């Protein structure tokens, strides 16, 4: 029972260049500085077939590459859920999670979101960093040499519209990512500390879904 009571599952998601990695690393360092055990996982990852394929398809063009990138991405997320022990840590932080479904064509993105949300663990601490497409595009132009297929201004506008809709029907805390980095960091930290440890029912849901996924996919 102790493992259930101590676990806090945190998700940080958002548009490309919204500051997800920056905020996740800051939160990781904050918890570690307070003597907590923390697991930080980025998606798409580079240590397995699904993550590598998702990243490869992100640099290709066309509808088939579009859908393949999103699907490989979701399988990468599911692998992370199954592959790592959730009982070892006080905090688990996933960067990019369910919002990968927003990259699918409409209306498939809504169907995929509801399907995956029903089978993977969710949390009361899921943050969507909302930046304007113009600001995200400015950051991409300034910081990245190579751009993914979804990093044009037009694509950023389209994906933001879909992702915000999903965030509002889900349990997401929408954070203004246009603000200075330190202000965003403080807001996320404040919400996390105020919420404290997830409720026992929330943790029971997490471990229950992990077990069900394991039975379905590993049999």
C-alpha angles and dihedrals in degrees: 000000000000092000090054093050098049102045120105117185115201128185125195115190139155146121122320109284093016091126100259098142093042092053095042092053091047091051091046091053091046094055093042090052087058093054097258126143109240135184116198120192128182126202135245087035128201101218101076142043097256096050093045092049092047090054093046092053091049089070095050128082134230137061095278091054088044093057094038092055092053095045096047087047092056092048088051089055092048090050090054090052092052101035102056128062111247092193096067099068143065091208132024117191121192119191109207115007132148095001089076085085089068087073091065120094118268130296091012090069092066094046092048093047094053092044096051093040088057094055106032127067116269131191145205086238104066112137125197111196105212117201127167113259088239092056092045090050091049091053092047092051091048100044110028131068095188123043130209122228092259096052101088117107091247093052092046090054092049095046094045090055092053095041093050090052090053092046092053094051092044131058096271127141105220111216124193102243093184089077122093114288094247092052091052090047091052093049093050092046092049093051091046094050094044092050089047120177115002115257117265090249090054091052092046088055091051096052092040092056092046090054093047092049090050092052094047099045104030101046 
